[in-house]
Amino acid sequence: MLKKLSFLLTAILLIAIVISSCKKKEDDPLRAPGINDPLHVYADYFYVNWIGVVGAQGYVVDVATDQSFINILPDYNNLEVEINGMFIVEGLTSNTAYYVRMRSYNSNETTGNSAVKQFQTLASNVLPNMDMEEWITTPNYENPFPHGVWASANKVADLNPAIYPVLLFKTEDAYSGNYAAKMVTNEAIGMPLLAGSLSTGLFSVNLEDPLKSLIRGVPYKSRPIRFLGYYKYAGAGGDSCEIRTTLSKWNVTEHKREIIGEAIYRTTDTIEEYTPFDLEVIYFSSDIVDTIEMVFAASAGGENFQGKVGSTLYVDDFSLIFE
């Protein structure tokens, strides 16, 4: 009888705890979303990356030219945004500070404002650090700043720096300024050929499917007409380098990425001194661009694990030209 009573009391206590926990969750106030630090910012538009919260049914945003939000942009006053973690603010003025705040809402309440983030537009619609002057130093390698814009396969060195080589280097052998980027194709035990490369996007090591390690490109909507910069190259055993920029969009109907415009340069020539490249971007469609991808590869076939160990490419001071 005592055992039954003890079991009954325990069950009642557990039910009370569950009910109390559920009630607490229901009573917890809705929180405002979090806005990430600025990353993809251009001259007349920028992208806001943000983090949603549990219990929200929607989100609204304000964008202003002052921190007090007295001068809110008419098109961004309590604007509803899609629940996908990123939206674009456009029609802006270059070299200008803008301020962003957000709110969450559901059928019961609307939150107060989130923490405010400042976005400083650039002078033109180019990517940050295209002169390769800013670098991020980690224990095993260096990568161009900022993370989330420039990527390389250097992260494989974190698995074991004694086995997996660094493929991209900060070098003082620059065309101008203090630094340039140097890429060297190499190999590692148990892995296919590792092409030395620099590209836009995010790199996350995927040993089961190395081709899925790189998320290509960054958000972008402009249409440059030329892609310029400086390079020098020493290919091993007839290897070729590749310098490329690709403008594309995601086809929501066919669930695939479509190329809108592209500029590609490849050569097997040995270029001992920094030499300019000036590539025309050829457009195949008038559709709106949503992504730009830049690639600098010491081995042009690196995406298919083809190339020669030792092929070396230097790049510096690249830019985009517009009409």
C-alpha positions in Angstrom: 0.0 0.0 0.0 2.9 2.4 0.9 4.6 1.5 -2.5 1.4 2.4 -4.4 1.0 5.6 -2.5 4.6 6.5 -3.1 4.3 5.8 -6.8 1.1 7.9 -6.9 2.7 10.9 -5.2 5.7 10.6 -7.6 3.5 10.6 -10.6 1.5 13.6 -9.3 4.8 15.5 -8.7 6.1 14.7 -12.2 2.8 15.9 -13.8 2.9 19.1 -11.7 6.5 19.7 -12.9 5.5 19.2 -16.5 2.5 21.5 -16.2 4.6 24.1 -14.4 7.2 23.9 -17.1 4.7 24.2 -19.9 3.0 27.1 -18.2 6.3 28.8 -17.7 7.1 28.5 -21.4 3.7 29.8 -22.4 4.2 32.8 -20.0 7.8 33.5 -21.2 7.7 36.9 -23.0 8.4 36.9 -26.7 11.9 38.1 -27.5 13.1 40.4 -30.3 15.2 38.9 -33.0 19.0 39.3 -33.1 20.7 41.2 -36.0 24.1 39.9 -37.0 27.1 42.1 -37.6 27.2 43.7 -41.1 28.9 41.6 -43.7 27.5 42.0 -47.2 27.4 45.8 -47.5 27.7 47.7 -50.8 27.3 51.3 -52.1 23.5 51.5 -52.6 22.3 48.4 -50.8 23.1 45.9 -48.1 21.9 42.6 -46.7 20.7 42.1 -43.1 21.3 38.7 -41.6 19.3 38.0 -38.5 18.3 35.3 -36.1 14.6 34.5 -35.4 13.2 33.5 -32.0 10.9 30.8 -30.7 7.2 31.7 -30.6 7.3 34.5 -33.3 4.8 34.5 -36.1 6.5 37.4 -38.0 9.1 40.1 -37.9 9.2 43.8 -38.9 12.1 46.1 -39.5 12.9 49.8 -39.3 15.8 51.4 -41.2 16.9 55.0 -40.4 19.7 57.5 -41.1 20.0 58.3 -37.4 20.4 56.2 -34.2 17.2 57.8 -32.7 15.1 56.6 -35.6 13.6 60.0 -36.2 14.4 59.8 -39.9 13.1 56.4 -40.9 13.3 55.5 -44.6 9.7 55.5 -45.9 10.0 52.0 -47.5 11.5 50.5 -44.3 9.1 51.8 -41.6 7.6 48.8 -39.8 8.3 46.7 -42.9 7.3 43.0 -42.7 10.2 40.7 -43.7 10.2 37.1 -44.8 11.1 34.5 -42.2 14.3 33.3 -43.9 17.0 35.0 -41.9 18.1 37.6 -44.5 16.6 40.6 -46.3 18.0 43.4 -48.6 17.8 47.1 -47.9 18.2 49.0 -51.2 17.9 52.4 -52.8 20.5 53.9 -50.5 23.3 56.5 -50.7 26.9 55.6 -50.9 29.3 56.4 -48.0 26.4 56.8 -45.6 25.6 55.3 -42.2 22.2 53.5 -41.8 20.7 52.0 -38.6 18.6 48.8 -38.4 16.3 47.5 -35.7 13.7 44.7 -35.7 10.7 43.4 -33.7 9.0 40.0 -33.4 5.3 39.5 -33.0 2.7 36.8 -32.6 -1.1 36.8 -32.0 -0.5 37.9 -28.4 2.2 40.5 -28.4 4.8 42.5 -30.3 8.2 42.9 -28.7 10.2 46.0 -28.1 13.1 46.8 -30.5 16.1 44.7 -31.0 19.6 46.0 -30.4 20.4 48.5 -33.2 23.1 47.7 -35.8 24.9 50.3 -37.9 25.6 49.6 -41.6 28.0 51.9 -43.4 27.6 51.8 -47.2 30.7 51.8 -49.4 31.8 54.1 -52.2 31.0 51.5 -54.9 29.4 48.1 -55.3 32.6 46.1 -54.7 33.5 43.4 -52.2 35.5 44.2 -49.0 39.2 43.7 -49.0 39.8 43.3 -52.7 43.3 44.6 -52.2 44.1 41.7 -49.9 45.5 44.0 -47.2 43.4 42.6 -44.3 44.0 39.0 -43.0 42.7 36.8 -40.2 45.4 34.9 -38.3 44.5 31.5 -36.8 46.9 29.0 -35.1 47.4 27.0 -38.3 46.9 29.5 -41.2 45.8 32.9 -42.4 42.8 33.8 -44.5 41.7 37.1 -46.0 39.2 39.2 -44.0 36.3 39.0 -43.6 35.1 35.5 -42.8 32.0 34.8 -44.7 33.2 36.7 -47.8 36.6 35.2 -48.6 37.2 31.4 -48.2 39.9 28.8 -48.9 40.5 25.2 -48.1 43.0 26.1 -45.4 40.6 24.9 -42.8 41.6 21.3 -43.6 44.9 22.1 -41.8 42.9 22.2 -38.5 42.3 18.5 -38.8 46.0 17.8 -38.4 48.6 20.5 -39.5 51.3 17.8 -39.7 49.3 16.0 -42.4 47.1 18.5 -44.2 48.9 21.4 -45.9 48.1 25.1 -46.0 47.1 26.1 -49.5 46.5 29.9 -49.3 49.1 32.3 -47.9 49.4 35.9 -47.0 52.5 37.1 -48.9 54.5 40.3 -48.8 55.3 39.7 -52.5 52.5 42.1 -53.5 51.7 44.2 -56.6 51.0 47.2 -54.3 50.4 47.7 -50.6 51.7 45.3 -48.0 50.2 42.0 -48.9 48.8 39.8 -51.7 47.3 36.3 -51.8 49.4 33.3 -52.8 47.9 29.9 -53.7 49.8 26.6 -54.0 48.4 23.3 -55.1 49.4 20.4 -52.8 48.3 17.0 -51.7 47.6 15.1 -48.4 47.5 11.4 -47.5 44.0 10.0 -47.9 42.6 13.0 -49.8 42.3 13.9 -53.5 44.5 16.7 -54.9 44.1 20.0 -53.0 44.1 22.9 -55.4 45.4 26.2 -54.0 42.6 28.6 -54.3 40.8 31.7 -53.0 37.1 32.2 -53.5 34.0 34.0 -52.2 31.8 32.0 -49.8 32.2 29.7 -46.8 34.4 26.6 -46.4 33.5 23.9 -44.0 35.4 20.6 -44.1 33.4 17.7 -45.4 35.6 14.6 -45.7 32.8 12.3 -46.9 32.0 14.6 -49.9 34.8 17.2 -50.3 32.9 18.9 -53.2 30.3 20.0 -50.6 32.9 21.7 -48.4 32.6 25.0 -50.1 29.4 27.1 -50.2 30.0 29.2 -53.2 29.5 33.0 -53.6 28.0 35.8 -51.5 24.8 37.8 -51.8 25.1 40.5 -54.5 22.7 42.2 -57.0 24.9 44.5 -59.1 26.0 43.9 -62.8 29.7 44.8 -63.3 30.9 45.0 -66.9 34.6 44.2 -66.3 36.7 42.3 -63.7 40.3 43.6 -63.2 43.3 42.8 -61.2 47.0 41.7 -61.1 48.5 38.2 -61.1 51.5 36.1 -61.7 51.7 32.3 -62.2 54.0 29.3 -62.3 52.2 26.2 -63.3 53.8 22.8 -62.7 53.9 20.2 -65.5 51.6 22.1 -67.9 49.0 23.0 -65.3 46.8 26.0 -65.8 45.4 28.6 -63.5 41.9 30.0 -63.5 40.6 33.5 -62.6 36.8 33.9 -62.8 33.9 35.8 -61.6 30.3 34.5 -62.0 27.0 36.3 -61.5 24.0 34.0 -60.9 20.5 33.7 -59.5 18.6 30.8 -57.8 15.8 29.5 -59.9 13.1 28.8 -57.3 11.0 26.8 -59.8 13.6 24.4 -61.0 15.6 24.5 -57.7 18.9 25.2 -59.4 21.4 28.0 -59.8 21.5 29.8 -63.2 24.5 31.7 -64.5 23.5 35.3 -65.5 27.0 36.6 -66.5 30.6 35.4 -66.3 34.2 36.3 -67.0 36.8 33.6 -67.2 40.6 33.6 -67.8 42.9 30.6 -67.9 46.5 30.2 -68.9 49.3 27.7 -68.8 51.9 30.5 -69.4 54.5 31.3 -66.8 54.1 34.9 -65.7 57.1 35.9 -63.6 56.1 39.6 -62.9 52.7 40.9 -61.8 50.6 41.4 -64.9 47.2 42.9 -65.2 44.1 40.9 -66.2 41.1 42.8 -67.6 38.1 40.5 -68.3 34.8 41.5 -69.8 31.8 40.1 -68.1 29.6 38.4 -70.7 25.9 38.4 -69.7 23.5 35.7 -70.9 20.3 37.0 -69.3 18.7 40.3 -68.1 17.5 38.5 -65.0 18.3 40.0 -61.6 21.5 38.7 -60.0 21.4 37.5 -56.4 25.0 36.0 -56.0 28.5 36.8 -57.0 31.3 34.2 -57.1 35.0 35.0 -57.5 37.5 32.3 -57.9 41.3 32.4 -58.1 42.8 28.9 -58.5 46.4 27.7 -59.0 44.9 24.6 -60.8 42.0 25.3 -63.1 40.8 21.7 -62.8 40.9 21.8 -59.0 37.1 21.5 -58.6 37.5 18.0 -60.1 40.7 17.4 -58.2 42.9 17.8 -61.3 46.1 19.7 -61.4 49.8 19.5 -60.4 51.4 19.8 -57.0 53.4 23.0 -56.8 51.4 25.1 -59.2 51.5 28.6 -57.7 49.3 31.7 -58.3 49.6 35.2 -56.9 46.7 37.7 -57.1 46.4 41.3 -55.8 44.4 44.5 -56.2 41.3 43.2 -58.1 38.3 45.3 -58.8 34.9 45.5 -60.6 34.0 48.2 -63.2 30.5 49.4 -63.9 28.8 51.3 -66.6 
